[in-house]
Amino acid sequence: MLRKLLLSAALAFGALAAPAQALDLNAMSDAERDAFGNQVREYLMENPEVIMEAVRALEARQAEAQAEADVALVADNADALFDDGFSYVGGNPDGDIVLVEFMDYRCGFCKRAFGEVEKLLESDGNIRFVVKEFPILGEQSVLASRFAIATQMVAGDEAYKAVHDALMSFNGDITLASLRRLADTYGVDTAAVEAKMDDEEVTDRIRSTRALAQQLQITGTPTFVLQDELLRGYLPFDQLQTIVEDKRS
């Protein structure tokens, strides 16, 4: 990237310092090319802030292009994102704003974001929240997601929410034994859930979410979709609230 920036700066400098026909580097003699390079180097050494200005301009341009591409990706995958028919829907199901979270129970930043999201849902009261089970951090992540999805299928959304919240707050190793203890705490039929965990439908739900994430170019957790915008990474309550307010306005 720095090499491209230096070349751009050189061409820009050359446009000011040399006749138009001399800007074709391939048409220059070795002596002309050396002289031109020395002029550019001297200018950049005297004005190093130009390089940082170019870096910032490039980063802003790339961020804008990424945001535009993300809007298109969200629009193209709206049905799978917002109404796939199986993902848990919480908050206010009839809310005027939709927040989707791709999460992993072993993800430290997901656990950190959990309280922020809960605070946002409670304080706002008009956000539809969709959870995407996206286990990408190893076997324990997959085990936890299978258990949570099986709980939803066996005992419904209320039981899923209780198990989901407990897993988001859990910091130990995720094993069948720890999951059994967790399920017993909430009165879930552990045997029925365990029997369902390896069901093909559970596998299909995880596979579908992974395929959706691939379509959206999501590679990490947490990743949020807020209305038409992809938000990659952890965001605190204040930032989430500000974005929600911007969407409404």
Disulfide bonds with the S-S distance in Angstrom:
none
